[in-house]
Amino acid sequence: MKVIAFSATSTISIERVISNNVVLPKVIKFQSEYEMVNGASPIQDAIIERVTSKEEVITKALDIVVTHFDMKPIIIIHNEDQLERLKKMLEVEKLRFTCGYTEDVMTQIRVWDYGVLLLERSQARGIDTRFVRDALVIIVSTVSSYHELQQMLGRSSRKRGVCEGYMITATMENSSQVIDRLKRQNATAL
């Protein structure tokens, strides 16, 4: 008997279910229209920015925001304890921003072509953060797996474009070591 299943996303949990229920599963990934036209993967690894201390994470994020603010909307994904500091820094710079995931906020940002949306880590998956144009994602929160990183980066483009983002971390690891560690944590979760 052949079983054919389709999913909008190929996640580790879906692959686990398939491998537990099907002998020798064959997984075929369909390309999006953007991928077919441009030959690119819509979700790429984030640019990893290393800083020497946790205090510098927010400062580095603000530097990136100031650099890109006039060019595109920005989504900052943060831990709960970072919110007040982020808000203060954006207010000092007099940059337009809003916080959280509510129906009103999502309606508000649909007409933005610039501005900052602050999202807690718990809100950074499975929501439609659609702006006038694709956004830049800046991750200052904890990231526990490669899949979570991809989900966070996916908030960048809701129109099947190339997702763009930064992950700012206080670590001594280089970029490839950070990605490898997250991929290993993904495999451990299986």
N, C-alpha and C positions, 0 to 999 in steps of 0.2 A: 504494500500500500504506500502511496506517495502522499506526503503532507506538504502543502504549500501555505506559508504564512507571510503576511505583509505587515510591516510596521513603519510608521512615519520616522521613527528613530531606532537606531541599532544600539541598544545599551547593553552593558555587561549583564544586567539582570535578565534581559530578554534572551541573550545568548546562553545564559545558564539554564533557563527553562527549556530552551530548545535542546541543549546538549543532554539534559537529564531525561528527556522524553523521546529523543530521536537518535537512532544509531547512525553514525557517520553523517551528521548534518552538513549540508552544503549551504553556505551563506553567500548571497549575491547582494552587493550593494549597488543600488541604482543611483545614478548621478542626477543632480539637480540640473535645471536648465542652465543656470549660471556655470556650473562645472563643465557641462558639455560645450558651451560657447567659449569659455576661457581656459579650459583645461586645468582648472585650479580646484583645490579643496576649499570648501567654504569655511571650515573651521581649522585654523592653523594654531600652532602653539603660541602662547602669549610671549611677548617680549619680557624677559625676566630682568627686573631691575633690582640689584642687590644694594642694601644699605647696611651700615655697621650696627645700628641699634633700632629697637622697636619704636623709639621716639621719632626717628628720622623717616619712618614709613609714611606718615601723614604729610610731612614736609615735602617729600619727593612726589607724592601724589599731587599736591598743590602745584608744584613746578610743572608737572605734565598737564594739569588742567589749564593753567595760565597759558602754556604754549599752544594748546589745541582749542581753547574756548571759542574763538571766533570762527573756527573751521567746521565744527560738527558738535552734535550733542555728546554729552559724556555721562556715563553711568559709573558711579563709584560703589563697589560692593565692599561692605565693611562689617566688622564685628560690632556687636551692640555697644561695647564700651568705647568705641571710636567715634560715635555719632556726634556728640557735643563738640569735640575738638574739630571735626570736619566742618560742622555748621559755623563755628566761630571763624575759622580760617576763610571760608567762602564769604561770610558777611564782611570781614575786614577787606577782602579784595573787591567787594561790591559785585559779586557774580550772581547771576540768577540761578536759583536752585529750588528744588522741592524734595520732599522726603517720603519714602514708603510706597507701598503698593496698595492703593485704593482705586476704586472705579473713577473717582474724581481726578486723581493724579494721572491715571492712564489716559483719560480724556484730555486733560490739560496738555500733556506732552505730545500728543498727536499733531499739534500745530507748531511745535518747537522745531527750529532748525539749528538752535544752539541753546545751551543751558546744561545744568547738572542735575541728575537724578541720583539721590542717595538711597541705596537699597541695602537692607540687612542681608547677611549671608543666607538666612532662612527664606528670603524672598527672591533669591537669585536663580531660581530654577522654575521652569514651566510657566512663566508669565510672558505676556506679549508686550514688550517694551518697544512700541512702534513710534518713532519720531517721523518728521518730514523726510529726513535722510538717515542713513546708517550712522550709528553712534560709535564712540570709542569707549571700551570698558577698561576701568582701572580697578584691579583687585587688590585691596589692602587687608582683606580678611584672611582667616585661616582657610586653607584648601586641603581637604583630606584625601582626594584621589584625582586621577587624571580625568575621569568621567565628570567629576564635579567641576574641574577647570573648564572642560569643554562646554558644559551646560552654562557656566557663567559667561564664557566668551560668546555663546550663542545669543545672549541678550543684545549683542552689538548689531547684528543684522537680522531683521525679521522679514527681509525681502529676498532672501537667498543670495545675498552678496557675500563677500569675503569678510569674515569676522575679524575684528582688530582689537587688540587689547594689551594691557600691561599687567604683570603680576609683580607687586613690590614686596620683597621679603627681606627680613633681617637674618641672613644666613651666610655661611662661608662657602656654601656649595656654588658651583658655576651653573649656568643655565641648563646645560644638558643633564647635570646631576640632579637638579630639581625635578625636571621632567621625568627622568628615569625613576626617581624615588616615588613620584606620584603614580607612575605606571605600575610599579611593584605593589604599591598599596592597593591599586585597583585589582590586581591579580589575587592578593591576599583576601580581599573582600569576597571573592568567589567562593 
